[in-house]
Amino acid sequence: MNRFIASACRALLMLSTGSLIAGAASAQAPAYPAKSIRMVIALAPGGGVDTTGRFIAQKLHEAWGQSVVADNRPGAGGTIAAELVAQAPPDGHTLLMTSAGISITPSLMKLSYDPRRDLLPVTMAVVSPGVLVVHPSVPVKNVKELIAFAKARPNELFFSSSGLGSAQHLTLELFSQMTGLKMTHVPYKGTSPSVNDVIAGRIALTVASVISTRPFFTTGRLRALAVVGPKRTPALPDYPTIAESGVPGFGVENWYALFLPGKTDKAIAVKIQQAVTRVLTDPGTEKLLRGQGLDAVGNSQEEFAKLYEAEITKWAKVVQTVGLKPK
């Protein structure tokens, strides 16, 4: 009996000591968020990245009771904002809201930060689905017909983009590489003029967001052939993907996503990701975003980290093949 009592006492003592240690550790662990959060937005006010970021900022404020202040820092392909966040204290109180261009710039620019080491992926918030469009004078109605038409006319078809090395440009370069096409690139200063010249018939084709092209292909001023993402979008449920249309493995998404400074505790990244996902999976939010031409995502921190790494690698190969050099 004495042995039993002694063993029980030792067990209680160990349990009490463990509880005290756990309680002390819990008391020492800082609450998050502990203060106002700064969301650095890599693009100018008014665009999709900005409106998505501000919407998420407001919802995080409502969920946590801490203000989330939007701070637009556009320029240099989003690298001004990315550098600012990469150099911020890794306490979770500085967030980056940016676009998929962040996975392209490491191949095009000499950066002062390491995009893999100095930025921690949090979640892909939304996708702005893109669509491949042609001028109605181009006698094709699907991707297979476009490929056959272009192959018979090497370098005769012109495609437009928002600029050399832009996501539009590299998407169509990837399409050309995967199909063996030879087309001529015409860069513009922005998406609108690149689409407008396709509408005017001066350019044969381009890729652009659904929201910027739908008013024109629904009225016959453009012809939409396929969506460029890896899967169909609810915005255009009847349109196939390019992969479905004869180019297996093709898929490009223009995503908007959140990042933290690289050394931030992953537990904080997961907490933010879970909060953002709760917002994005709300039926009202999904409907609101769809009206703006956006598909809600909110994938896990691990999923997005893997995708971000794969995107950097993919675009590096495309850039190298095109022959663009970092500046």
One Martini backbone bead per residue (centre of mass of N, CA, C, O) as a GRO file, in nm:
protein
  327
    1MET     BB    1   0.058   0.062  -0.021
    2ASN     BB    2   0.298   0.258   0.004
    3ARG     BB    3   0.387   0.226  -0.288
    4PHE     BB    4   0.128   0.332  -0.412
    5ILE     BB    5   0.133   0.613  -0.282
    6ALA     BB    6   0.412   0.699  -0.389
    7SER     BB    7   0.342   0.673  -0.689
    8ALA     BB    8   0.106   0.870  -0.686
    9CYS     BB    9   0.267   1.117  -0.593
   10ARG     BB   10   0.464   1.125  -0.830
   11ALA     BB   11   0.251   1.159  -1.048
   12LEU     BB   12   0.128   1.423  -0.938
   13LEU     BB   13   0.390   1.585  -0.949
   14MET     BB   14   0.440   1.558  -1.252
   15LEU     BB   15   0.169   1.677  -1.341
   16SER     BB   16   0.201   1.952  -1.201
   17THR     BB   17   0.467   2.032  -1.333
   18GLY     BB   18   0.367   2.015  -1.627
   19SER     BB   19   0.141   2.224  -1.592
   20LEU     BB   20   0.323   2.459  -1.513
   21ILE     BB   21   0.496   2.461  -1.767
   22ALA     BB   22   0.266   2.495  -1.969
   23GLY     BB   23   0.157   2.755  -1.842
   24ALA     BB   24   0.415   2.921  -1.881
   25ALA     BB   25   0.436   2.891  -2.186
   26SER     BB   26   0.158   3.016  -2.244
   27ALA     BB   27   0.223   3.291  -2.109
   28GLN     BB   28   0.473   3.349  -2.310
   29ALA     BB   29   0.294   3.334  -2.546
   30PRO     BB   30   0.209   3.526  -2.790
   31ALA     BB   31  -0.033   3.694  -2.910
   32TYR     BB   32  -0.249   3.657  -3.210
   33PRO     BB   33  -0.289   3.955  -3.257
   34ALA     BB   34  -0.120   4.238  -3.084
   35LYS     BB   35  -0.168   4.427  -3.338
   36SER     BB   36  -0.145   4.598  -3.593
   37ILE     BB   37  -0.186   4.538  -3.942
   38ARG     BB   38   0.017   4.524  -4.235
   39MET     BB   39  -0.090   4.558  -4.578
   40VAL     BB   40   0.099   4.498  -4.852
   41ILE     BB   41   0.037   4.627  -5.176
   42ALA     BB   42   0.171   4.561  -5.504
   43LEU     BB   43  -0.064   4.733  -5.616
   44ALA     BB   44  -0.274   4.941  -5.731
   45PRO     BB   45  -0.544   5.104  -5.695
   46GLY     BB   46  -0.850   4.918  -5.811
   47GLY     BB   47  -0.763   4.645  -5.841
   48GLY     BB   48  -0.776   4.313  -5.770
   49VAL     BB   49  -0.561   4.305  -5.547
   50ASP     BB   50  -0.669   4.542  -5.383
   51THR     BB   51  -0.967   4.454  -5.333
   52THR     BB   52  -0.895   4.185  -5.202
   53GLY     BB   53  -0.717   4.288  -4.972
   54ARG     BB   54  -0.931   4.478  -4.840
   55PHE     BB   55  -1.138   4.264  -4.783
   56ILE     BB   56  -0.962   4.086  -4.599
   57ALA     BB   57  -0.887   4.303  -4.395
   58GLN     BB   58  -1.175   4.348  -4.290
   59LYS     BB   59  -1.229   4.052  -4.198
   60LEU     BB   60  -0.994   4.036  -3.995
   61HIS     BB   61  -1.090   4.263  -3.817
   62GLU     BB   62  -1.362   4.127  -3.739
   63ALA     BB   63  -1.227   3.864  -3.615
   64TRP     BB   64  -0.986   4.015  -3.420
   65GLY     BB   65  -0.997   4.346  -3.354
   66GLN     BB   66  -0.778   4.429  -3.555
   67SER     BB   67  -0.618   4.629  -3.749
   68VAL     BB   68  -0.602   4.641  -4.121
   69VAL     BB   69  -0.362   4.801  -4.314
   70ALA     BB   70  -0.353   4.945  -4.617
   71ASP     BB   71  -0.046   4.939  -4.840
   72ASN     BB   72   0.046   5.086  -5.124
   73ARG     BB   73   0.336   4.936  -5.333
   74PRO     BB   74   0.402   5.003  -5.626
   75GLY     BB   75   0.627   4.853  -5.847
   76ALA     BB   76   0.859   4.666  -6.000
   77GLY     BB   77   0.671   4.407  -6.021
   78GLY     BB   78   0.631   4.402  -5.685
   79THR     BB   79   0.923   4.441  -5.536
   80ILE     BB   80   0.879   4.666  -5.334
   81ALA     BB   81   0.685   4.514  -5.149
   82ALA     BB   82   0.849   4.254  -5.108
   83GLU     BB   83   1.097   4.385  -4.976
   84LEU     BB   84   0.955   4.510  -4.734
   85VAL     BB   85   0.857   4.236  -4.615
   86ALA     BB   86   1.129   4.080  -4.608
   87GLN     BB   87   1.240   4.318  -4.390
   88ALA     BB   88   1.048   4.254  -4.181
   89PRO     BB   89   0.928   4.162  -3.903
   90PRO     BB   90   0.868   3.813  -3.791
   91ASP     BB   91   0.546   3.865  -3.637
   92GLY     BB   92   0.282   3.894  -3.845
   93HIS     BB   93   0.239   4.235  -3.893
   94THR     BB   94   0.335   4.170  -4.201
   95LEU     BB   95   0.183   4.182  -4.519
   96LEU     BB   96   0.145   4.027  -4.844
   97MET     BB   97  -0.014   4.147  -5.146
   98THR     BB   98  -0.022   3.952  -5.447
   99SER     BB   99   0.087   3.816  -5.743
  100ALA     BB  100   0.208   3.583  -5.974
  101GLY     BB  101   0.458   3.763  -6.050
  102ILE     BB  102   0.644   3.666  -5.807
  103SER     BB  103   0.733   3.400  -5.985
  104ILE     BB  104   0.888   3.574  -6.219
  105THR     BB  105   1.095   3.794  -6.116
  106PRO     BB  106   1.346   3.608  -6.046
  107SER     BB  107   1.406   3.582  -6.375
  108LEU     BB  108   1.410   3.919  -6.442
  109MET     BB  109   1.544   4.003  -6.160
  110LYS     BB  110   1.758   4.172  -5.943
  111LEU     BB  111   1.749   4.089  -5.615
  112SER     BB  112   1.760   4.179  -5.258
  113TYR     BB  113   1.605   3.907  -5.235
  114ASP     BB  114   1.486   3.589  -5.131
  115PRO     BB  115   1.195   3.437  -5.233
  116ARG     BB  116   1.233   3.174  -5.053
  117ARG     BB  117   1.359   3.281  -4.774
  118ASP     BB  118   1.203   3.587  -4.730
  119LEU     BB  119   0.931   3.425  -4.799
  120LEU     BB  120   0.603   3.328  -4.673
  121PRO     BB  121   0.367   3.131  -4.754
  122VAL     BB  122   0.009   3.119  -4.700
  123THR     BB  123  -0.210   3.196  -4.947
  124MET     BB  124  -0.438   3.141  -5.192
  125ALA     BB  125  -0.704   3.334  -5.245
  126VAL     BB  126  -0.720   3.391  -5.566
  127VAL     BB  127  -0.857   3.373  -5.903
  128SER     BB  128  -0.793   3.512  -6.229
  129PRO     BB  129  -0.936   3.416  -6.491
  130GLY     BB  130  -0.837   3.309  -6.808
  131VAL     BB  131  -0.846   3.391  -7.171
  132LEU     BB  132  -0.858   3.283  -7.500
  133VAL     BB  133  -0.834   3.520  -7.769
  134VAL     BB  134  -0.988   3.625  -8.078
  135HIS     BB  135  -1.037   3.742  -8.370
  136PRO     BB  136  -1.304   3.688  -8.585
  137SER     BB  137  -1.110   3.666  -8.846
  138VAL     BB  138  -1.018   3.415  -8.719
  139PRO     BB  139  -1.064   3.079  -8.851
  140VAL     BB  140  -1.151   2.990  -8.536
  141LYS     BB  141  -1.311   2.777  -8.256
  142ASN     BB  142  -1.042   2.644  -8.145
  143VAL     BB  143  -0.742   2.524  -8.044
  144LYS     BB  144  -0.684   2.320  -8.270
  145GLU     BB  145  -0.733   2.525  -8.500
  146LEU     BB  146  -0.517   2.725  -8.415
  147ILE     BB  147  -0.273   2.542  -8.440
  148ALA     BB  148  -0.307   2.476  -8.740
  149PHE     BB  149  -0.308   2.767  -8.844
  150ALA     BB  150  -0.027   2.855  -8.724
  151LYS     BB  151   0.154   2.631  -8.853
  152ALA     BB  152   0.087   2.738  -9.154
  153ARG     BB  153   0.192   3.041  -9.014
  154PRO     BB  154   0.480   3.129  -8.949
  155ASN     BB  155   0.494   3.441  -8.781
  156GLU     BB  156   0.199   3.569  -8.869
  157LEU     BB  157   0.105   3.570  -8.581
  158PHE     BB  158  -0.023   3.797  -8.345
  159PHE     BB  159   0.063   3.875  -8.006
  160SER     BB  160  -0.042   4.009  -7.699
  161SER     BB  161   0.072   4.229  -7.427
  162SER     BB  162   0.163   4.408  -7.123
  163GLY     BB  163   0.464   4.293  -7.162
  164LEU     BB  164   0.775   4.218  -7.117
  165GLY     BB  165   0.744   3.941  -6.901
  166SER     BB  166   0.467   3.895  -6.866
  167ALA     BB  167   0.213   3.687  -6.806
  168GLN     BB  168   0.099   3.700  -7.088
  169HIS     BB  169   0.353   3.645  -7.245
  170LEU     BB  170   0.440   3.369  -7.103
  171THR     BB  171   0.185   3.211  -7.163
  172LEU     BB  172   0.224   3.218  -7.480
  173GLU     BB  173   0.504   3.093  -7.477
  174LEU     BB  174   0.420   2.828  -7.350
  175PHE     BB  175   0.217   2.752  -7.566
  176SER     BB  176   0.426   2.747  -7.796
  177GLN     BB  177   0.617   2.534  -7.675
  178MET     BB  178   0.388   2.301  -7.642
  179THR     BB  179   0.306   2.330  -7.977
  180GLY     BB  180   0.525   2.456  -8.187
  181LEU     BB  181   0.490   2.754  -8.218
  182LYS     BB  182   0.508   3.057  -8.438
  183MET     BB  183   0.502   3.375  -8.295
  184THR     BB  184   0.431   3.726  -8.258
  185HIS     BB  185   0.534   3.966  -8.039
  186VAL     BB  186   0.331   4.238  -7.878
  187PRO     BB  187   0.402   4.491  -7.676
  188TYR     BB  188   0.250   4.661  -7.405
  189LYS     BB  189   0.113   4.921  -7.181
  190GLY     BB  190  -0.092   4.702  -7.095
  191THR     BB  191  -0.392   4.536  -7.117
  192SER     BB  192  -0.593   4.715  -7.267
  193PRO     BB  193  -0.428   4.770  -7.532
  194SER     BB  194  -0.392   4.465  -7.599
  195VAL     BB  195  -0.700   4.414  -7.638
  196ASN     BB  196  -0.785   4.646  -7.832
  197ASP     BB  197  -0.613   4.534  -8.082
  198VAL     BB  198  -0.786   4.283  -8.113
  199ILE     BB  199  -1.057   4.419  -8.157
  200ALA     BB  200  -0.938   4.587  -8.413
  201GLY     BB  201  -0.744   4.363  -8.579
  202ARG     BB  202  -0.419   4.397  -8.535
  203ILE     BB  203  -0.458   4.141  -8.357
  204ALA     BB  204  -0.518   3.801  -8.311
  205LEU     BB  205  -0.412   3.751  -7.998
  206THR     BB  206  -0.488   3.664  -7.646
  207VAL     BB  207  -0.453   3.703  -7.292
  208ALA     BB  208  -0.712   3.736  -7.037
  209SER     BB  209  -0.936   3.825  -6.839
  210VAL     BB  210  -1.261   3.772  -6.808
  211ILE     BB  211  -1.350   4.063  -6.717
  212SER     BB  212  -1.196   4.206  -6.975
  213THR     BB  213  -1.349   4.015  -7.216
  214ARG     BB  214  -1.655   3.944  -7.195
  215PRO     BB  215  -1.792   4.201  -7.330
  216PHE     BB  216  -1.670   4.101  -7.621
  217PHE     BB  217  -1.747   3.788  -7.657
  218THR     BB  218  -2.065   3.836  -7.608
  219THR     BB  219  -2.069   4.051  -7.877
  220GLY     BB  220  -1.841   3.953  -8.108
  221ARG     BB  221  -1.548   4.106  -8.087
  222LEU     BB  222  -1.476   3.829  -7.973
  223ARG     BB  223  -1.311   3.500  -7.934
  224ALA     BB  224  -1.354   3.233  -7.727
  225LEU     BB  225  -1.175   2.925  -7.664
  226ALA     BB  226  -1.026   2.928  -7.366
  227VAL     BB  227  -0.905   2.843  -7.069
  228VAL     BB  228  -0.584   2.867  -6.890
  229GLY     BB  229  -0.638   2.689  -6.675
  230PRO     BB  230  -0.643   2.367  -6.520
  231LYS     BB  231  -0.946   2.459  -6.479
  232ARG     BB  232  -1.248   2.528  -6.464
  233THR     BB  233  -1.474   2.804  -6.450
  234PRO     BB  234  -1.758   2.947  -6.316
  235ALA     BB  235  -1.753   3.192  -6.520
  236LEU     BB  236  -1.700   2.944  -6.763
  237PRO     BB  237  -1.841   2.641  -6.773
  238ASP     BB  238  -1.843   2.591  -7.109
  239TYR     BB  239  -1.534   2.620  -7.105
  240PRO     BB  240  -1.249   2.499  -7.189
  241THR     BB  241  -0.946   2.399  -7.161
  242ILE     BB  242  -0.644   2.374  -7.304
  243ALA     BB  243  -0.591   2.085  -7.209
  244GLU     BB  244  -0.866   1.973  -7.330
  245SER     BB  245  -0.774   2.103  -7.635
  246GLY     BB  246  -0.464   1.951  -7.683
  247VAL     BB  247  -0.279   2.051  -7.407
  248PRO     BB  248  -0.130   1.875  -7.204
  249GLY     BB  249  -0.053   2.043  -6.891
  250PHE     BB  250  -0.187   2.300  -6.927
  251GLY     BB  251  -0.151   2.581  -6.682
  252VAL     BB  252  -0.269   2.914  -6.588
  253GLU     BB  253  -0.250   3.128  -6.298
  254ASN     BB  254  -0.396   3.428  -6.169
  255TRP     BB  255  -0.287   3.503  -5.861
  256TYR     BB  256  -0.377   3.586  -5.522
  257ALA     BB  257  -0.153   3.654  -5.238
  258LEU     BB  258  -0.003   3.555  -4.927
  259PHE     BB  259   0.265   3.697  -4.725
  260LEU     BB  260   0.560   3.659  -4.527
  261PRO     BB  261   0.811   3.671  -4.355
  262GLY     BB  262   1.035   3.410  -4.360
  263LYS     BB  263   1.070   3.383  -4.017
  264THR     BB  264   0.797   3.312  -3.960
  265ASP     BB  265   0.581   3.152  -3.788
  266LYS     BB  266   0.384   2.899  -3.908
  267ALA     BB  267   0.146   2.934  -3.710
  268ILE     BB  268   0.068   3.210  -3.820
  269ALA     BB  269   0.014   3.131  -4.111
  270VAL     BB  270  -0.215   2.932  -4.039
  271LYS     BB  271  -0.404   3.132  -3.901
  272ILE     BB  272  -0.445   3.309  -4.147
  273GLN     BB  273  -0.539   3.094  -4.346
  274GLN     BB  274  -0.792   3.007  -4.187
  275ALA     BB  275  -0.930   3.283  -4.185
  276VAL     BB  276  -0.940   3.325  -4.493
  277THR     BB  277  -1.095   3.066  -4.564
  278ARG     BB  278  -1.353   3.134  -4.412
  279VAL     BB  279  -1.418   3.373  -4.592
  280LEU     BB  280  -1.402   3.232  -4.885
  281THR     BB  281  -1.626   2.994  -4.810
  282ASP     BB  282  -1.836   3.190  -4.817
  283PRO     BB  283  -2.107   3.222  -5.015
  284GLY     BB  284  -2.109   3.534  -5.032
  285THR     BB  285  -1.816   3.567  -5.120
  286GLU     BB  286  -1.817   3.393  -5.375
  287LYS     BB  287  -2.030   3.568  -5.520
  288LEU     BB  288  -1.881   3.836  -5.511
  289LEU     BB  289  -1.623   3.744  -5.664
  290ARG     BB  290  -1.761   3.641  -5.923
  291GLY     BB  291  -1.862   3.929  -6.003
  292GLN     BB  292  -1.530   4.001  -6.035
  293GLY     BB  293  -1.384   3.745  -6.171
  294LEU     BB  294  -1.347   3.545  -5.913
  295ASP     BB  295  -1.178   3.273  -5.749
  296ALA     BB  296  -1.195   3.100  -5.474
  297VAL     BB  297  -0.966   2.941  -5.237
  298GLY     BB  298  -0.774   2.882  -4.969
  299ASN     BB  299  -0.523   2.727  -4.926
  300SER     BB  300  -0.280   2.579  -4.788
  301GLN     BB  301   0.033   2.639  -4.687
  302GLU     BB  302   0.162   2.387  -4.818
  303GLU     BB  303   0.034   2.403  -5.098
  304PHE     BB  304   0.138   2.688  -5.170
  305ALA     BB  305   0.440   2.639  -5.137
  306LYS     BB  306   0.462   2.429  -5.364
  307LEU     BB  307   0.348   2.605  -5.592
  308TYR     BB  308   0.552   2.836  -5.577
  309GLU     BB  309   0.798   2.668  -5.646
  310ALA     BB  310   0.690   2.562  -5.920
  311GLU     BB  311   0.655   2.843  -6.052
  312ILE     BB  312   0.946   2.937  -6.050
  313THR     BB  313   1.053   2.703  -6.223
  314LYS     BB  314   0.873   2.732  -6.472
  315TRP     BB  315   0.946   3.034  -6.549
  316ALA     BB  316   1.248   2.997  -6.579
  317LYS     BB  317   1.231   2.819  -6.833
  318VAL     BB  318   1.080   3.015  -7.014
  319VAL     BB  319   1.277   3.253  -6.999
  320GLN     BB  320   1.520   3.100  -7.109
  321THR     BB  321   1.394   3.025  -7.386
  322VAL     BB  322   1.337   3.324  -7.474
  323GLY     BB  323   1.600   3.510  -7.359
  324LEU     BB  324   1.575   3.644  -7.093
  325LYS     BB  325   1.724   3.892  -6.882
  326PRO     BB  326   1.833   4.000  -6.603
  327LYS     BB  327   1.795   4.348  -6.440
   0.00000   0.00000   0.00000
